[in-house]
Amino acid sequence: MSKNTTATPEHVVCLPESGEPLHVPRRSGTVPAEAWVPYPKPIPRQWHLIAAEKGFSIHSRIRDRFHLCLRCLSCGALNAQKIFTLRTAQPACVACQCKSRQALAQAAGLEFMYRDSKDRHYGMFRAPCGHKISRQFAFLERIAAGEVEHRCEHCLQDRERTEAERIGWSFLSRDMDDANYRIYRHSCGHVQRVARVNMRWGQVDCAGCGQSWCSRPSYIYLLQITWPDTNQQLIKVGFSAHPDKRFRHQLGLPDSATVNLLRTLSFETGHEACHVEKRLHSHLCKTHPDAVVPSTELEGHINVVSEVYRPSLLPVIHSMFDRVASEQAR
């Protein structure tokens, strides 16, 4: 879980009289260091009692009539806090928080550098590889607990570039629509989205200059299949360079099954047809899960285990085909 950050280091100033470090809360990080000077007013006895109950002693009043300098009874560090916070809430020791973050980072195999001044849930860390990375503190807790593993996005992109260049491609960016895909440029100049695992193993063909199904014209088809012996009717959506061949040869349908090719959409490349078809299935599974035929019901009838739907979904699928055809016509 990472994000871009413009964080600043932990804000610590020195008291002008003693030179001791004063830890300043995150929201006061923009206050100039010279503003944290003693404020010459008495301290009510009741404030001392409240501070002791909450794990602090009062060192002095500071900056203005609203602030105090508190000493943490656990670590001895000085903290700037509002009087209102002391009286109505539990003040936090910034120094203790910093030590806690350092320990958490160490348990997660990272080095804590500084917190994010704009988002208290994030901090900046140095990974074992040397890169600076932004992470949620809660995510580090999951790493330390062994629930997830650390991964440096900078190193990942370096590996992705190397994997692509090895077989004549250039890494351009991540695919914003699918975390498993990346955008690459082939040596011929063609730009294409490819599954990262396919690029890693070199199982990719250019839809611009290649010779496989990926670069040849293809179709998305809509079939209506009926089995006379059970009178069962199902809808199949898929892509193929030869939809008519797909019926019997690849789907493994018996001769008794009645197949109606209701509709096809043509594409210049199989790569484009595959991309659109996967997008259609993803949308249908999310919006109409009850209309998805389970794999157990398909056994012995057809050589697929997914991407088959109930006939009630036919109007929805036709509407989606219309939308794709409209996008192609633009």
BASE-214262 format. One record per residue (C-alpha): residue in one letter; x, z, y. Coordinates in Angstrom, 2 decimals. Layout:
! BASE-214262
<site><type>A</type><x>X</x><z>Z</z><y>Y</y></site>
...
! end
This chain:
! BASE-214262
<site><type>M</type><x>0.00</x><z>0.00</z><y>0.00</y></site>
<site><type>S</type><x>1.95</x><z>-1.19</z><y>2.98</y></site>
<site><type>K</type><x>1.25</x><z>-2.12</z><y>6.57</y></site>
<site><type>N</type><x>3.07</x><z>-3.23</z><y>9.66</y></site>
<site><type>T</type><x>4.10</x><z>-0.36</z><y>11.89</y></site>
<site><type>T</type><x>5.69</x><z>0.25</z><y>15.25</y></site>
<site><type>A</type><x>6.52</x><z>3.86</z><y>14.46</y></site>
<site><type>T</type><x>8.97</x><z>5.97</z><y>16.44</y></site>
<site><type>P</type><x>11.24</x><z>8.67</z><y>14.99</y></site>
<site><type>E</type><x>10.12</x><z>12.29</z><y>14.62</y></site>
<site><type>H</type><x>9.91</x><z>13.55</z><y>18.19</y></site>
<site><type>V</type><x>12.28</x><z>16.45</z><y>18.78</y></site>
<site><type>V</type><x>13.50</x><z>17.69</z><y>22.18</y></site>
<site><type>C</type><x>15.89</x><z>20.47</z><y>23.12</y></site>
<site><type>L</type><x>14.81</x><z>23.53</z><y>25.05</y></site>
<site><type>P</type><x>16.71</x><z>23.61</z><y>28.36</y></site>
<site><type>E</type><x>17.72</x><z>27.29</z><y>28.16</y></site>
<site><type>S</type><x>18.75</x><z>27.82</z><y>24.54</y></site>
<site><type>G</type><x>19.28</x><z>24.22</z><y>23.42</y></site>
<site><type>E</type><x>17.16</x><z>24.86</z><y>20.31</y></site>
<site><type>P</type><x>15.27</x><z>21.87</z><y>18.92</y></site>
<site><type>L</type><x>11.56</x><z>21.84</z><y>19.74</y></site>
<site><type>H</type><x>9.28</x><z>19.89</z><y>17.38</y></site>
<site><type>V</type><x>6.53</x><z>18.09</z><y>19.22</y></site>
<site><type>P</type><x>3.19</x><z>17.04</z><y>17.62</y></site>
<site><type>R</type><x>2.57</x><z>13.36</z><y>16.92</y></site>
<site><type>R</type><x>0.05</x><z>12.94</z><y>19.74</y></site>
<site><type>S</type><x>2.49</x><z>14.40</z><y>22.26</y></site>
<site><type>G</type><x>5.32</x><z>12.10</z><y>21.23</y></site>
<site><type>T</type><x>5.09</x><z>10.07</z><y>24.45</y></site>
<site><type>V</type><x>5.54</x><z>13.12</z><y>26.72</y></site>
<site><type>P</type><x>8.97</x><z>12.99</z><y>28.43</y></site>
<site><type>A</type><x>11.55</x><z>15.48</z><y>27.13</y></site>
<site><type>E</type><x>12.01</x><z>16.97</z><y>30.62</y></site>
<site><type>A</type><x>8.36</x><z>18.05</z><y>30.66</y></site>
<site><type>W</type><x>8.91</x><z>20.72</z><y>27.99</y></site>
<site><type>V</type><x>10.18</x><z>23.45</z><y>30.33</y></site>
<site><type>P</type><x>9.22</x><z>27.15</z><y>30.37</y></site>
<site><type>Y</type><x>5.93</x><z>28.02</z><y>32.06</y></site>
<site><type>P</type><x>6.38</x><z>31.41</z><y>33.84</y></site>
<site><type>K</type><x>3.09</x><z>33.16</z><y>33.06</y></site>
<site><type>P</type><x>2.39</x><z>36.23</z><y>30.89</y></site>
<site><type>I</type><x>1.29</x><z>35.95</z><y>27.27</y></site>
<site><type>P</type><x>-1.82</x><z>37.99</z><y>26.35</y></site>
<site><type>R</type><x>-1.28</x><z>40.43</z><y>23.47</y></site>
<site><type>Q</type><x>-4.22</x><z>38.93</z><y>21.60</y></site>
<site><type>W</type><x>-2.39</x><z>35.59</z><y>21.33</y></site>
<site><type>H</type><x>0.50</x><z>37.28</z><y>19.52</y></site>
<site><type>L</type><x>-1.91</x><z>38.74</z><y>16.96</y></site>
<site><type>I</type><x>-3.58</x><z>35.36</z><y>16.39</y></site>
<site><type>A</type><x>-0.21</x><z>33.62</z><y>15.98</y></site>
<site><type>A</type><x>0.99</x><z>36.20</z><y>13.42</y></site>
<site><type>E</type><x>-2.18</x><z>35.76</z><y>11.36</y></site>
<site><type>K</type><x>-1.51</x><z>32.01</z><y>11.23</y></site>
<site><type>G</type><x>2.16</x><z>32.16</z><y>10.28</y></site>
<site><type>F</type><x>3.82</x><z>31.93</z><y>13.70</y></site>
<site><type>S</type><x>5.32</x><z>34.05</z><y>16.45</y></site>
<site><type>I</type><x>5.09</x><z>33.11</z><y>20.12</y></site>
<site><type>H</type><x>8.47</x><z>32.21</z><y>21.59</y></site>
<site><type>S</type><x>7.25</x><z>31.42</z><y>25.12</y></site>
<site><type>R</type><x>4.76</x><z>29.52</z><y>27.20</y></site>
<site><type>I</type><x>5.87</x><z>25.95</z><y>27.86</y></site>
<site><type>R</type><x>5.12</x><z>22.82</z><y>29.88</y></site>
<site><type>D</type><x>1.86</x><z>24.01</z><y>31.51</y></site>
<site><type>R</type><x>-0.87</x><z>26.61</z><y>31.18</y></site>
<site><type>F</type><x>-2.28</x><z>24.89</z><y>28.11</y></site>
<site><type>H</type><x>0.79</x><z>24.97</z><y>25.81</y></site>
<site><type>L</type><x>2.83</x><z>27.46</z><y>23.80</y></site>
<site><type>C</type><x>6.16</x><z>27.34</z><y>22.00</y></site>
<site><type>L</type><x>5.58</x><z>28.77</z><y>18.50</y></site>
<site><type>R</type><x>8.21</x><z>29.78</z><y>15.95</y></site>
<site><type>C</type><x>7.30</x><z>29.11</z><y>12.33</y></site>
<site><type>L</type><x>7.66</x><z>32.27</z><y>10.22</y></site>
<site><type>S</type><x>8.45</x><z>30.15</z><y>7.14</y></site>
<site><type>C</type><x>11.30</x><z>27.94</z><y>8.35</y></site>
<site><type>G</type><x>12.11</x><z>29.34</z><y>11.81</y></site>
<site><type>A</type><x>11.59</x><z>26.03</z><y>13.63</y></site>
<site><type>L</type><x>10.06</x><z>25.88</z><y>17.11</y></site>
<site><type>N</type><x>6.86</x><z>23.92</z><y>17.61</y></site>
<site><type>A</type><x>4.94</x><z>22.92</z><y>20.73</y></site>
<site><type>Q</type><x>1.21</x><z>23.55</z><y>20.36</y></site>
<site><type>K</type><x>-1.83</x><z>23.82</z><y>22.56</y></site>
<site><type>I</type><x>-3.22</x><z>27.32</z><y>23.11</y></site>
<site><type>F</type><x>-6.64</x><z>25.95</z><y>22.16</y></site>
<site><type>T</type><x>-5.26</x><z>24.82</z><y>18.78</y></site>
<site><type>L</type><x>-3.76</x><z>28.24</z><y>18.11</y></site>
<site><type>R</type><x>-7.04</x><z>30.01</z><y>18.93</y></site>
<site><type>T</type><x>-9.46</x><z>27.69</z><y>17.14</y></site>
<site><type>A</type><x>-7.53</x><z>26.04</z><y>14.27</y></site>
<site><type>Q</type><x>-4.50</x><z>26.32</z><y>11.99</y></site>
<site><type>P</type><x>-1.41</x><z>24.97</z><y>13.79</y></site>
<site><type>A</type><x>0.92</x><z>22.85</z><y>11.68</y></site>
<site><type>C</type><x>4.68</x><z>23.23</z><y>11.66</y></site>
<site><type>V</type><x>6.13</x><z>19.77</z><y>12.26</y></site>
<site><type>A</type><x>9.46</x><z>20.80</z><y>10.72</y></site>
<site><type>C</type><x>7.76</x><z>21.97</z><y>7.51</y></site>
<site><type>Q</type><x>5.77</x><z>18.75</z><y>7.39</y></site>
<site><type>C</type><x>8.95</x><z>16.73</z><y>7.74</y></site>
<site><type>K</type><x>10.64</x><z>18.63</z><y>4.89</y></site>
<site><type>S</type><x>7.55</x><z>18.12</z><y>2.74</y></site>
<site><type>R</type><x>7.62</x><z>14.37</z><y>3.41</y></site>
<site><type>Q</type><x>11.32</x><z>14.21</z><y>2.61</y></site>
<site><type>A</type><x>10.72</x><z>15.98</z><y>-0.71</y></site>
<site><type>L</type><x>7.80</x><z>13.68</z><y>-1.52</y></site>
<site><type>A</type><x>9.86</x><z>10.59</z><y>-0.70</y></site>
<site><type>Q</type><x>12.73</x><z>11.83</z><y>-2.86</y></site>
<site><type>A</type><x>10.34</x><z>12.43</z><y>-5.78</y></site>
<site><type>A</type><x>9.12</x><z>8.84</z><y>-5.35</y></site>
<site><type>G</type><x>12.68</x><z>7.48</z><y>-5.27</y></site>
<site><type>L</type><x>12.66</x><z>6.70</z><y>-1.54</y></site>
<site><type>E</type><x>14.25</x><z>8.08</z><y>1.62</y></site>
<site><type>F</type><x>11.92</x><z>9.29</z><y>4.37</y></site>
<site><type>M</type><x>12.97</x><z>7.94</z><y>7.77</y></site>
<site><type>Y</type><x>10.15</x><z>8.71</z><y>10.21</y></site>
<site><type>R</type><x>6.39</x><z>8.88</z><y>10.50</y></site>
<site><type>D</type><x>4.12</x><z>6.30</z><y>12.06</y></site>
<site><type>S</type><x>3.23</x><z>7.45</z><y>15.57</y></site>
<site><type>K</type><x>0.00</x><z>5.41</z><y>15.49</y></site>
<site><type>D</type><x>-1.29</x><z>6.27</z><y>12.00</y></site>
<site><type>R</type><x>-0.74</x><z>9.72</z><y>10.54</y></site>
<site><type>H</type><x>-1.33</x><z>8.43</z><y>7.01</y></site>
<site><type>Y</type><x>1.79</x><z>6.21</z><y>7.07</y></site>
<site><type>G</type><x>5.51</x><z>6.70</z><y>7.25</y></site>
<site><type>M</type><x>8.63</x><z>4.53</z><y>7.25</y></site>
<site><type>F</type><x>10.95</x><z>4.81</z><y>4.25</y></site>
<site><type>R</type><x>14.18</x><z>3.30</z><y>2.98</y></site>
<site><type>A</type><x>13.96</x><z>1.84</z><y>-0.51</y></site>
<site><type>P</type><x>16.85</x><z>2.00</z><y>-3.03</y></site>
<site><type>C</type><x>17.52</x><z>-1.67</z><y>-2.28</y></site>
<site><type>G</type><x>18.17</x><z>-0.77</z><y>1.38</y></site>
<site><type>H</type><x>15.04</x><z>-2.32</z><y>2.89</y></site>
<site><type>K</type><x>12.81</x><z>-0.42</z><y>5.30</y></site>
<site><type>I</type><x>9.23</x><z>-0.26</z><y>4.05</y></site>
<site><type>S</type><x>5.99</x><z>1.24</z><y>5.32</y></site>
<site><type>R</type><x>3.89</x><z>3.26</z><y>2.86</y></site>
<site><type>Q</type><x>0.97</x><z>5.65</z><y>2.82</y></site>
<site><type>F</type><x>1.95</x><z>9.22</z><y>2.03</y></site>
<site><type>A</type><x>-0.91</x><z>9.32</z><y>-0.49</y></site>
<site><type>F</type><x>0.57</x><z>6.28</z><y>-2.23</y></site>
<site><type>L</type><x>3.91</x><z>8.10</z><y>-2.57</y></site>
<site><type>E</type><x>2.08</x><z>10.95</z><y>-4.29</y></site>
<site><type>R</type><x>0.82</x><z>8.45</z><y>-6.88</y></site>
<site><type>I</type><x>4.37</x><z>7.10</z><y>-7.37</y></site>
<site><type>A</type><x>5.75</x><z>10.62</z><y>-7.81</y></site>
<site><type>A</type><x>2.99</x><z>11.38</z><y>-10.34</y></site>
<site><type>G</type><x>3.93</x><z>8.29</z><y>-12.36</y></site>
<site><type>E</type><x>0.57</x><z>6.57</z><y>-11.77</y></site>
<site><type>V</type><x>2.12</x><z>3.50</z><y>-10.13</y></site>
<site><type>E</type><x>5.60</x><z>2.07</z><y>-9.60</y></site>
<site><type>H</type><x>7.40</x><z>1.32</z><y>-6.38</y></site>
<site><type>R</type><x>7.88</x><z>-2.33</z><y>-5.44</y></site>
<site><type>C</type><x>9.68</x><z>-3.63</z><y>-2.37</y></site>
<site><type>E</type><x>7.79</x><z>-6.55</z><y>-0.84</y></site>
<site><type>H</type><x>10.99</x><z>-7.85</z><y>0.79</y></site>
<site><type>C</type><x>12.77</x><z>-8.08</z><y>-2.56</y></site>
<site><type>L</type><x>9.65</x><z>-9.59</z><y>-4.12</y></site>
<site><type>Q</type><x>9.62</x><z>-12.40</z><y>-1.57</y></site>
<site><type>D</type><x>13.33</x><z>-13.01</z><y>-2.15</y></site>
<site><type>R</type><x>12.66</x><z>-13.35</z><y>-5.88</y></site>
<site><type>E</type><x>9.71</x><z>-15.65</z><y>-5.22</y></site>
<site><type>R</type><x>11.88</x><z>-17.90</z><y>-3.05</y></site>
<site><type>T</type><x>14.60</x><z>-18.02</z><y>-5.70</y></site>
<site><type>E</type><x>12.11</x><z>-18.77</z><y>-8.49</y></site>
<site><type>A</type><x>10.58</x><z>-21.62</z><y>-6.47</y></site>
<site><type>E</type><x>13.87</x><z>-23.14</z><y>-5.32</y></site>
<site><type>R</type><x>15.14</x><z>-23.16</z><y>-8.92</y></site>
<site><type>I</type><x>12.58</x><z>-25.84</z><y>-9.86</y></site>
<site><type>G</type><x>12.38</x><z>-27.79</z><y>-6.60</y></site>
<site><type>W</type><x>9.78</x><z>-25.84</z><y>-4.62</y></site>
<site><type>S</type><x>9.89</x><z>-23.84</z><y>-1.38</y></site>
<site><type>F</type><x>8.00</x><z>-20.58</z><y>-0.92</y></site>
<site><type>L</type><x>5.84</x><z>-20.66</z><y>2.22</y></site>
<site><type>S</type><x>3.51</x><z>-17.64</z><y>2.19</y></site>
<site><type>R</type><x>1.09</x><z>-15.52</z><y>0.21</y></site>
<site><type>D</type><x>-2.38</x><z>-16.84</z><y>-0.51</y></site>
<site><type>M</type><x>-4.79</x><z>-14.84</z><y>1.65</y></site>
<site><type>D</type><x>-7.67</x><z>-15.54</z><y>-0.77</y></site>
<site><type>D</type><x>-5.99</x><z>-14.37</z><y>-3.98</y></site>
<site><type>A</type><x>-3.15</x><z>-11.86</z><y>-4.34</y></site>
<site><type>N</type><x>-1.96</x><z>-13.57</z><y>-7.55</y></site>
<site><type>Y</type><x>-1.31</x><z>-16.89</z><y>-5.80</y></site>
<site><type>R</type><x>1.31</x><z>-18.15</z><y>-3.34</y></site>
<site><type>I</type><x>1.59</x><z>-21.23</z><y>-1.12</y></site>
<site><type>Y</type><x>4.54</x><z>-23.51</z><y>-1.93</y></site>
<site><type>R</type><x>5.91</x><z>-26.87</z><y>-0.75</y></site>
<site><type>H</type><x>7.26</x><z>-29.31</z><y>-3.35</y></site>
<site><type>S</type><x>10.42</x><z>-31.35</z><y>-2.74</y></site>
<site><type>C</type><x>8.17</x><z>-34.38</z><y>-2.18</y></site>
<site><type>G</type><x>6.52</x><z>-32.60</z><y>0.78</y></site>
<site><type>H</type><x>3.23</x><z>-31.75</z><y>-0.93</y></site>
<site><type>V</type><x>1.90</x><z>-28.22</z><y>-0.15</y></site>
<site><type>Q</type><x>0.09</x><z>-26.47</z><y>-3.00</y></site>
<site><type>R</type><x>-1.21</x><z>-23.03</z><y>-4.03</y></site>
<site><type>V</type><x>0.23</x><z>-21.90</z><y>-7.37</y></site>
<site><type>A</type><x>-0.17</x><z>-18.76</z><y>-9.46</y></site>
<site><type>R</type><x>3.00</x><z>-16.74</z><y>-9.05</y></site>
<site><type>V</type><x>3.35</x><z>-16.20</z><y>-12.81</y></site>
<site><type>N</type><x>3.26</x><z>-19.98</z><y>-13.38</y></site>
<site><type>M</type><x>5.97</x><z>-20.54</z><y>-10.79</y></site>
<site><type>R</type><x>8.07</x><z>-17.80</z><y>-12.38</y></site>
<site><type>W</type><x>8.01</x><z>-19.55</z><y>-15.76</y></site>
<site><type>G</type><x>8.22</x><z>-23.05</z><y>-14.33</y></site>
<site><type>Q</type><x>4.78</x><z>-23.97</z><y>-15.63</y></site>
<site><type>V</type><x>3.71</x><z>-25.96</z><y>-12.60</y></site>
<site><type>D</type><x>3.22</x><z>-29.61</z><y>-11.77</y></site>
<site><type>C</type><x>2.97</x><z>-31.12</z><y>-8.31</y></site>
<site><type>A</type><x>-0.50</x><z>-32.43</z><y>-7.52</y></site>
<site><type>G</type><x>1.09</x><z>-34.90</z><y>-5.12</y></site>
<site><type>C</type><x>3.72</x><z>-36.65</z><y>-7.25</y></site>
<site><type>G</type><x>3.27</x><z>-35.23</z><y>-10.76</y></site>
<site><type>Q</type><x>2.01</x><z>-37.01</z><y>-13.89</y></site>
<site><type>S</type><x>-0.06</x><z>-34.28</z><y>-15.59</y></site>
<site><type>W</type><x>-3.76</x><z>-33.37</z><y>-15.26</y></site>
<site><type>C</type><x>-2.84</x><z>-31.43</z><y>-12.15</y></site>
<site><type>S</type><x>-2.23</x><z>-34.62</z><y>-10.15</y></site>
<site><type>R</type><x>-4.84</x><z>-36.91</z><y>-11.74</y></site>
<site><type>P</type><x>-8.47</x><z>-37.27</z><y>-10.57</y></site>
<site><type>S</type><x>-10.78</x><z>-34.66</z><y>-12.06</y></site>
<site><type>Y</type><x>-14.37</x><z>-33.40</z><y>-12.00</y></site>
<site><type>I</type><x>-16.37</x><z>-30.20</z><y>-11.88</y></site>
<site><type>Y</type><x>-19.33</x><z>-30.59</z><y>-14.20</y></site>
<site><type>L</type><x>-22.65</x><z>-28.82</z><y>-14.77</y></site>
<site><type>L</type><x>-24.03</x><z>-28.92</z><y>-18.31</y></site>
<site><type>Q</type><x>-27.31</x><z>-27.81</z><y>-19.82</y></site>
<site><type>I</type><x>-26.89</x><z>-27.09</z><y>-23.54</y></site>
<site><type>T</type><x>-29.71</x><z>-26.50</z><y>-26.03</y></site>
<site><type>W</type><x>-29.41</x><z>-25.44</z><y>-29.68</y></site>
<site><type>P</type><x>-32.55</x><z>-26.71</z><y>-31.53</y></site>
<site><type>D</type><x>-32.27</x><z>-24.22</z><y>-34.39</y></site>
<site><type>T</type><x>-32.59</x><z>-21.25</z><y>-32.02</y></site>
<site><type>N</type><x>-34.10</x><z>-23.01</z><y>-29.02</y></site>
<site><type>Q</type><x>-31.45</x><z>-21.23</z><y>-26.98</y></site>
<site><type>Q</type><x>-30.54</x><z>-22.86</z><y>-23.66</y></site>
<site><type>L</type><x>-27.41</x><z>-22.11</z><y>-21.63</y></site>
<site><type>I</type><x>-25.63</x><z>-23.47</z><y>-18.55</y></site>
<site><type>K</type><x>-21.91</x><z>-24.33</z><y>-18.57</y></site>
<site><type>V</type><x>-19.81</x><z>-24.98</z><y>-15.47</y></site>
<site><type>G</type><x>-16.26</x><z>-26.27</z><y>-15.86</y></site>
<site><type>F</type><x>-13.72</x><z>-28.87</z><y>-14.80</y></site>
<site><type>S</type><x>-12.29</x><z>-31.79</z><y>-16.73</y></site>
<site><type>A</type><x>-10.75</x><z>-35.22</z><y>-16.21</y></site>
<site><type>H</type><x>-13.24</x><z>-36.54</z><y>-18.80</y></site>
<site><type>P</type><x>-16.46</x><z>-34.47</z><y>-18.77</y></site>
<site><type>D</type><x>-18.10</x><z>-36.58</z><y>-21.48</y></site>
<site><type>K</type><x>-15.15</x><z>-35.91</z><y>-23.84</y></site>
<site><type>R</type><x>-15.28</x><z>-32.24</z><y>-22.97</y></site>
<site><type>F</type><x>-18.77</x><z>-31.96</z><y>-24.46</y></site>
<site><type>R</type><x>-17.98</x><z>-32.38</z><y>-28.15</y></site>
<site><type>H</type><x>-14.22</x><z>-32.44</z><y>-28.61</y></site>
<site><type>Q</type><x>-13.18</x><z>-29.37</z><y>-26.63</y></site>
<site><type>L</type><x>-16.36</x><z>-27.28</z><y>-26.47</y></site>
<site><type>G</type><x>-16.81</x><z>-27.59</z><y>-30.22</y></site>
<site><type>L</type><x>-20.56</x><z>-28.22</z><y>-30.03</y></site>
<site><type>P</type><x>-22.42</x><z>-29.19</z><y>-33.21</y></site>
<site><type>D</type><x>-24.11</x><z>-32.58</z><y>-33.48</y></site>
<site><type>S</type><x>-27.48</x><z>-30.86</z><y>-33.40</y></site>
<site><type>A</type><x>-26.89</x><z>-29.45</z><y>-29.90</y></site>
<site><type>T</type><x>-28.53</x><z>-31.30</z><y>-27.03</y></site>
<site><type>V</type><x>-26.27</x><z>-31.72</z><y>-24.01</y></site>
<site><type>N</type><x>-27.45</x><z>-32.86</z><y>-20.60</y></site>
<site><type>L</type><x>-24.86</x><z>-33.63</z><y>-17.93</y></site>
<site><type>L</type><x>-26.80</x><z>-32.48</z><y>-14.88</y></site>
<site><type>R</type><x>-24.18</x><z>-33.03</z><y>-12.24</y></site>
<site><type>T</type><x>-20.53</x><z>-33.78</z><y>-11.49</y></site>
<site><type>L</type><x>-18.33</x><z>-33.41</z><y>-8.41</y></site>
<site><type>S</type><x>-15.21</x><z>-35.58</z><y>-8.20</y></site>
<site><type>F</type><x>-11.84</x><z>-34.46</z><y>-6.84</y></site>
<site><type>E</type><x>-8.65</x><z>-36.32</z><y>-6.10</y></site>
<site><type>T</type><x>-6.58</x><z>-33.93</z><y>-8.24</y></site>
<site><type>G</type><x>-7.13</x><z>-31.59</z><y>-11.14</y></site>
<site><type>H</type><x>-5.40</x><z>-28.88</z><y>-9.12</y></site>
<site><type>E</type><x>-8.10</x><z>-29.03</z><y>-6.44</y></site>
<site><type>A</type><x>-10.90</x><z>-29.14</z><y>-9.03</y></site>
<site><type>C</type><x>-9.47</x><z>-26.10</z><y>-10.84</y></site>
<site><type>H</type><x>-9.20</x><z>-24.15</z><y>-7.58</y></site>
<site><type>V</type><x>-12.81</x><z>-24.85</z><y>-6.56</y></site>
<site><type>E</type><x>-14.14</x><z>-24.15</z><y>-10.06</y></site>
<site><type>K</type><x>-12.43</x><z>-20.74</z><y>-10.20</y></site>
<site><type>R</type><x>-13.86</x><z>-19.92</z><y>-6.79</y></site>
<site><type>L</type><x>-17.39</x><z>-20.78</z><y>-8.02</y></site>
<site><type>H</type><x>-17.05</x><z>-18.63</z><y>-11.15</y></site>
<site><type>S</type><x>-15.68</x><z>-15.68</z><y>-9.17</y></site>
<site><type>H</type><x>-18.63</x><z>-15.83</z><y>-6.78</y></site>
<site><type>L</type><x>-21.20</x><z>-16.13</z><y>-9.59</y></site>
<site><type>C</type><x>-19.73</x><z>-13.21</z><y>-11.56</y></site>
<site><type>K</type><x>-19.76</x><z>-10.97</z><y>-8.50</y></site>
<site><type>T</type><x>-23.22</x><z>-11.88</z><y>-7.19</y></site>
<site><type>H</type><x>-25.11</x><z>-12.52</z><y>-10.48</y></site>
<site><type>P</type><x>-23.44</x><z>-10.44</z><y>-13.23</y></site>
<site><type>D</type><x>-26.69</x><z>-10.20</z><y>-15.22</y></site>
<site><type>A</type><x>-26.80</x><z>-14.00</z><y>-15.59</y></site>
<site><type>V</type><x>-23.32</x><z>-14.17</z><y>-17.18</y></site>
<site><type>V</type><x>-23.59</x><z>-14.74</z><y>-20.94</y></site>
<site><type>P</type><x>-21.40</x><z>-12.22</z><y>-22.85</y></site>
<site><type>S</type><x>-18.73</x><z>-13.54</z><y>-25.21</y></site>
<site><type>T</type><x>-20.39</x><z>-11.93</z><y>-28.25</y></site>
<site><type>E</type><x>-23.42</x><z>-14.14</z><y>-27.73</y></site>
<site><type>L</type><x>-21.27</x><z>-17.29</z><y>-27.65</y></site>
<site><type>E</type><x>-19.47</x><z>-16.75</z><y>-30.95</y></site>
<site><type>G</type><x>-20.22</x><z>-19.49</z><y>-33.46</y></site>
<site><type>H</type><x>-21.97</x><z>-21.65</z><y>-30.87</y></site>
<site><type>I</type><x>-19.27</x><z>-22.87</z><y>-28.47</y></site>
<site><type>N</type><x>-15.47</x><z>-22.71</z><y>-28.20</y></site>
<site><type>V</type><x>-15.40</x><z>-20.68</z><y>-24.98</y></site>
<site><type>V</type><x>-15.81</x><z>-16.98</z><y>-24.25</y></site>
<site><type>S</type><x>-16.74</x><z>-17.13</z><y>-20.55</y></site>
<site><type>E</type><x>-18.07</x><z>-19.28</z><y>-17.70</y></site>
<site><type>V</type><x>-21.47</x><z>-19.73</z><y>-19.36</y></site>
<site><type>Y</type><x>-24.70</x><z>-18.64</z><y>-17.63</y></site>
<site><type>R</type><x>-28.42</x><z>-18.12</z><y>-18.15</y></site>
<site><type>P</type><x>-30.74</x><z>-21.03</z><y>-17.19</y></site>
<site><type>S</type><x>-32.29</x><z>-18.86</z><y>-14.46</y></site>
<site><type>L</type><x>-29.08</x><z>-19.33</z><y>-12.44</y></site>
<site><type>L</type><x>-29.46</x><z>-23.11</z><y>-12.31</y></site>
<site><type>P</type><x>-30.94</x><z>-23.25</z><y>-8.72</y></site>
<site><type>V</type><x>-28.10</x><z>-21.07</z><y>-7.44</y></site>
<site><type>I</type><x>-25.46</x><z>-23.27</z><y>-9.08</y></site>
<site><type>H</type><x>-27.07</x><z>-26.43</z><y>-7.70</y></site>
<site><type>S</type><x>-26.97</x><z>-24.86</z><y>-4.25</y></site>
<site><type>M</type><x>-23.26</x><z>-24.08</z><y>-4.64</y></site>
<site><type>F</type><x>-22.57</x><z>-27.64</z><y>-5.78</y></site>
<site><type>D</type><x>-24.41</x><z>-28.89</z><y>-2.67</y></site>
<site><type>R</type><x>-22.23</x><z>-26.71</z><y>-0.47</y></site>
<site><type>V</type><x>-19.01</x><z>-27.98</z><y>-2.08</y></site>
<site><type>A</type><x>-20.18</x><z>-31.60</z><y>-1.73</y></site>
<site><type>S</type><x>-20.95</x><z>-30.95</z><y>1.94</y></site>
<site><type>E</type><x>-17.45</x><z>-29.51</z><y>2.49</y></site>
<site><type>Q</type><x>-15.89</x><z>-32.57</z><y>0.83</y></site>
<site><type>A</type><x>-17.85</x><z>-34.93</z><y>3.08</y></site>
<site><type>R</type><x>-16.48</x><z>-33.40</z><y>6.29</y></site>
! end
